[in-house]
């Protein structure tokens, strides 16, 4: 019997969330086309957990004791990365 592991619960995995369409539009206005954003593949475990689709934007919030909170964005794309 294969046991599924929920990687999102691991302490080293930062918070991942799908942003709203309104937030996505604001990012595009601020930074330009989504083609300029880093990608995250549909095969990524976090993308699967969130049930994200190509074109969605994932907000990744990381915490570091030295620099504090940092936010990164990734665009979901088809692929096997």
PyMOL commands that set and color helices and strands:
alter all, ss='L'
color gray80, all
select helices_A, chain A and resi 7-9+21-31+34-36+45-50
alter helices_A, ss='H'
color red, helices_A
select strands_A, chain A and resi 15-18+39-41+57-64+68-77
alter strands_A, ss='S'
color yellow, strands_A
deselect
rebuild
show_as cartoon
